[in-house]
């Protein structure tokens, strides 16, 4: 390094989704249903174990999601968002974001329930603001199984409706100092590269952000690195996850679709995602300071998170000195 070289960027803070801790083996239980029931009845013990595991793994950030690691669980355990924040801080931890999930989340496909959608988002944003977080993550509705009659087309008219809702929600949560970011879920209407590009084109960058998932984009046959480069200025957070290969069959899109997708997913460094190129692209985004390693239901979450961290640290070490020098918006897209 010479005097002309810029200083190296600070190391990112590592985070993960609470789903990482949903494998019943980690809890010594026999099923996911048993875990959900136990965690509902013992929320304080649930969060204590999660916090301990995060500290052991050297991962300090947390994304809340559906039960048992949801907002309602945190409130039952600690009473309010500020108490939850203080308990996390005592363990060196913090909330990064919360995912809009759960059976009580209003359906965006319904026609006249915009007030309910906005009110639900405001409730979550109020919690996040008090908990010290600034990001609410959501997705677009799922597609229907291919061949379903009548067909469901993800066309310009559909995306325009989704953009209108996104603007209303994004503006509402912005009043709490919270950003609204959209996750690229497999088999959803924000999955293919074309879906992402269309939705981003139709939405205002002041109110609508992107949370790309490297695995899910790859499962749709897309290039997650290309997506990250095209939309770098709007990426508030990313989910770092690997894929075995693109999904090459038509899955039945029902309550089992998430389980059907699992065999196509892989731990970081064992699949097809180009992690060096992804890390380079992520370093030029507004969300560069947090690396969220996503591991769905790891039987040994501490070991899995440590392994994921090692992959990220290795690819970041391969970046040439000065690679980080160009500010967001000055890089050419490829």
N, C-alpha and C positions, 0 to 999 in steps of 0.2 A: 504494500500500500504506500502511495506517495502523498505528498501534501496536496496534490491536485485531485486526489480521489475523495469523493464524499464519504462521510462516516457511514458505517454499516447501519442498516435499519434495525430498530429494536426487535428482539425476538418476539414472535407472536404469543399471545395468551392462548392456551389450548382449552377447548370446550368440548362438550358432548351433549347428546340428547339423553333425557332420562330413560328412554327406551333401552339404552345400553344395559340397564340394570333389571330388565323385565324377564330374564330367563329364570324359571323356577329353581333350577339347580343351584343358582347362586344363593338362594334363600333356604335351601334344604327342603323345598316343597315339591309336590308331585305334579302340579299343573299350573297353567297360567290363571285359570279361574280361582284356584286356591290362593295364589299370590294376591290377586286383586281383592279377594274377600279379606285376607289377613291384613293387607296394607290399608284397606278402608277402615278397619277396626283399630289399627295401630299406626296411625300416620306419623306420630313422632318417632317411633322405632324405625319405620321405613326410611324417613329422611335422615336419621342418624347414621344408618348403615350406608346410604348413598353418599353422604358427605364424607364418611370415613374412607370409602373406596376411592372417591375422587381425589382426596388428599394423598392417598397411597400411590395413585397413578400419576401424580403430578399434573393433574388437569384441574383448572381452577374455575372454568366457566360452565354454565348449565343452561340448557334449553328445556323449558317445561313443555309438556305435551298432554296426551290423553291420560286418563286414570290408569294406574294409581299415582303417577308423577305429574299431576295437573295443578292448576291454581287452587281449586277447591280443596285438594289434599293439603297444600301448604297452609291454607287458611285454617283448616281443622287442626293442624298440628301446632301452629304458632299464633293463631288469633288474628293477625293482620300482616300486611305485606312488609311493613317496617320491621316487625319482629323477625320475620323470615329473613330479611336482608341482614339483620344484625347477627342472626345465628350463622348464616353462611359466612359472613365476614369474620366471625370468630374462628372459622376453620380455613380462612384464607381463600374463600370462594365468592363467586358473584353470579347473578342471573344475567345471561346474555339476551335471552329472548323467550317468548312463549309461542307455541304453535296453536292456532285455532283448531281445536279438535274436541270430539265428544258428541254424544247423541243430542245434547242440548244446543249445539251450534246451529243457527238458522240456515236453511238450505238456500243457496244462491239461485237455484233453478225455479224457485217459487215466484209467482208474479206479484206482488203487492206487499211483500214483507220487508221492504227496505228499512223501515224504522226499527224492526226487530234486529236486523243484521247490524245496523249502526249501533244500537244500544248494547248488543252483545260485545262488539269490538271495543266500545267505550269502557265497558266494565273491565275487560282484560287490560286495556291501556292504562286505566287508573291504577290497577294492581302493579303493572310493570313500572310505572312512573314512581310509585311509592317504594318499590323494591329496588330501584336504582338501575333499571334496564330501559332500553330505548328502541326495542324492536319487536314488533308483532308479525309473526310469520303465518301465512295462510296459503291455501291452494285454490285452484279452480275446480269445479265439479268434475266428476269422473265421466269418461266416455261410456257409451253402452256397448255391449258385446257386438262384435261385427256380425252383420246379418240380421240384427234385430229389426222388426217391422213395427211401426214406421221407423225409418232410419233417423238417426240423430246426427246432424251435420255440424261440424265445428267450422262455421263459415264467418264471413265478415259481420253479418247481422248478429250472430251469437256473441262474437268477441266484442262487439260494440256494446251489447247489454252488460257483459262482464266488466268492461272498462268503465261504464257509467256507475256501476256498483262500487268498483274499486276506488273511483274518485271520491264518492261520498264517504266511504269508510276511511280512506287515506286522509282526507281533510279532517274528519272527526277525530281520529287518533292523533293527528299532528298537534291538536290543541293541548295534548298532554305531554308533548315533547317526544312522541313515539312515532317511528317510521313503520309503514306497512310494506312488507316484502312478500313476494310470491314464490312459492316452492314448486319445482318442476317434477311433479310426481308421475311415475309410470302409469300409463293407461288413463291419465286424466286429460282434460282439455288444454293443459299446459305441459305437454310432454315432448312433442316433436320440435325440432329446431324452428320449423315454420310457425308452430303455435306461439313459441316464445317471441319470435321476431314480430309477429302480428300484434300480439298483446302489448308488447313494449312500444310499438309504433302508435298504438291507439291510446296510450295512457300518458299522463303528464308526469315527467320525471321529478317534479317537486313533491308529488304525493304518492307515487307508486314506485317501489323498488323491487329488486330481483334477489331471490335466494336460490341460485342454481345448485342442483345436486348432481355431482359428476357421475354417479352411478346411474341415476334414472335417465339422464340425457343419453348416456351410452346405451342403456337398455332399449331406447327408442331408435337406435341406429344412428344417433347424432354424434357430433364431435363436441364434447364439453369444453374443450379448450377454445374452439372457435366461438362458441356461445359466449364464453367469458370475455374473450377479446372484443367481440362486437358490442357487448353491453357493459363494459368495464366500469363506466362512470355510475352505473345504477345498481351495482352489486353491494348491498349492505352487509351481507353474510352469505356464506356458502357452506353446503354440506359436503364434506370430503369422504367419499365412499367409493369402493371399487366395484367393477362389474365383471362377471365371467365372460359374457358375450351378449350381444343384443337379443332381446326376446324374439324368437323366430316362429312363434305359434300364436294363434288368436286365443287369448285367455278369456274365460267367462268372467265378466265384470259384475261381481256381486260381493257379498260380505267376505268371501274367501279370496278375493283377488290379491290381497297383500301377502297372504301365505303362498299363493301360486307364484308370486314374483321372487320369493326368497331364494330358490335354487339358482337364480341368475345373478345373485349378489355375492360379493367376496370382500375379505378384509383388505385393507390398504396394502398395495404392493404385490398382490397375488392375482390381479386381473388385468384388464386391457387399458385402463386409464393411464395416460402419459403424465405421471405425477410431476416430472421436472417441468414440462410445459404448463401444466395446471398451476403449479406453485408460482411460476413466473407471471402468469396472467393474474393470479390472485393478488400478487404484490402491488399491482397497479390499481387496485380498487379501493373505494372508501371503507370496505370491511376488512382491509388487510391485516388489522391488528389482532383479529381473532381467527383461529383455525378450529373449526368444529368438526371433529372426527366422529363420524356416525357409525355405530356398530349396533345393529338390531339384535337385542336379546343375547348378549354374550354370556356364556356359562361361567367364564372367568373374566369379568369385565376389567379388572385391574391389569391383568396380563395383556388383554387385547388392546386396551388404551395405551399401555406402554409401547406395544409393538407399533401401533398407529403413529404415535409421537415419533418413534425412531425413523419411520419412513419419511415423515414430513421433514424432520431435522436433517436427514441425509440429502433429500433433494434440494433443500434450501442451501445446504453447504456447497452444492455443485454450481450455484449461480455465480457467474463471473463478478469480480469486484466492479462496482459502479453500475451493475445491471439495474439497481433500484433507483438510479439517479433521475430518470425521466419522470416528471409528474404526471398524474392522471390526465388523460386527454391529449397527450402529445405523442403517443405511440401509434404507429401505423397498424391497421388491422390486416390480418392475413386470413 
